[in-house]
Amino acid sequence: IDHDALQREAERHYRALLQASPRHAAALNNLGVLLLNSGRRTEARRLLEQALAIAANDRNIHENLAICDILEHRPKSAWHVAPKAARRGRETLLAYFDPHGM
């Protein structure tokens, strides 16, 4: 399986969905996660923050932003959302998709 090709295809699909529906919080979260997991943290953070502005009570988005904080060596800002993840350390973290929002 060519994981890079699958990621590129998924990114294209999420971007197409966001072109049609720019306030789709789950698509913003999932594209943010895809980018975060591939090391593109700046754009990932922007998308996750947009998702949070739309769906402020979504726990997954909060936790994914906390993971972004930890990966950017800012664990103190993550403590209020994901204390267990922050304690485990950044090597064990992987942001996750929200399949229920799609």
Order of alpha helices (4+ residues) and beta strands (2+ residues): alpha-alpha-alpha-alpha-alpha-alpha
